[in-house]
Amino acid sequence: MSSIGVVRVWHFDDEWGVVDSDDTPGGAYVRGYSLRVEAVTDLSQPVAAMGLRPGTEVEFEWSEAAQPVEGLRYLVQKAWPRGTAGARPARQTGAFSTSLWNSVGDPGPDGLTVMRETDLDSLEIPEIDPPALFTTVGTVRLWIDEEGWGVIDSDATPGGAWVHYSTVAGTGFRKLDPGQAVEFTYEHAKQDGYDFRAASVVGL
């Protein structure tokens, strides 16, 4: 069922509120994950919980609860401020729904910031080319067992290539020895003061 109502109260700490309407006598219970299109939150909190300001007029979809929740007989499936763009969102609701909320403007006098929802399926994400990898041979200049990293020298990586133990071929405790000859792939990437970083290393 769809109705229009007004937010009576919102408990940000517990992430739920109550919407009143003529169709849901006594009020309808609504959780933060049911909010769509636009909501508010306190961004100064460590975990920003979504909610609605009391007095906000909303459109919402609801059903009757099998058992009352917080003393309320009706459950809100989706709710959004009345008249917001993209009202009646079509995608599924649920605790694990995928969307991105972006802040809109500065906090109001009550400390709450308006947030707008973007459906992740509608985002255009540019393709990112993976880093170019090159292969060369070199000699281990330095290895620090306690920290699990070192430096490999080669003509292809002037100044040295930083290497982490996780990129060394093998199982168990992996390490390299200063003076050891190796074949390695590398990328142009800044790491701890070096301009190159090893991506995989095999001893020769």
C-alpha positions, 0 to 999 in steps of 0.5 A: 500500500502507498500513502502520504504521511508525516514523520512524528519522531526519529530515533537516530541512535536506534535508527528508526522512526514513526510515520503518521498517516490516515491509512496507518492509525497509531503510526507506522514503524520505519527503519533507516535502511528503508529510506530512499531518495533523500534523508538526513544524518549527523555527519559529526558522529562516528557512524552516520545513521540515516533518518528523517526530520520530524515534521517531514512530509513523506510518501511511503509504502507499507504493510501490516505487521504480523506482530507489532513492532515498538507497539506499531501495527504497520511497517514501512517498506520504503519512504522518501520525502514527498515531491523529491526527484525520482520518487517511488524508487523501483529498486529493492529495499533491504539491509544489504541494498546497494546505494551511495549517499552523498551530502548536499550542502552544510548542516542545518541548525539542528546539526543534520545534513541532507543526504541524497541517494544514488543507485550504484547501478546507475553510476558510470564508472570509468574504466581504469587501466591496470598499471603497466608491468615490466620484467627484468633481472636484478640483484637484491641490495637490501632485505629487512627480515623483521619488516619483510621488505627490501630493495632490488637493483637493476638497470631498468629501475634506477634508484632501486625497486621496493619489494615486499615479502608477499610478492616473493614466489614460494610458500611459508616464510619468504625472504630474499638475501642481499646479493641474490640474483632475481627476475622480477616484474615491476611497476612505476609506483612510489613506495617509501621513497622509491620510484619502482615497486616489485610486483612478483619476484623469482630467485635465479 
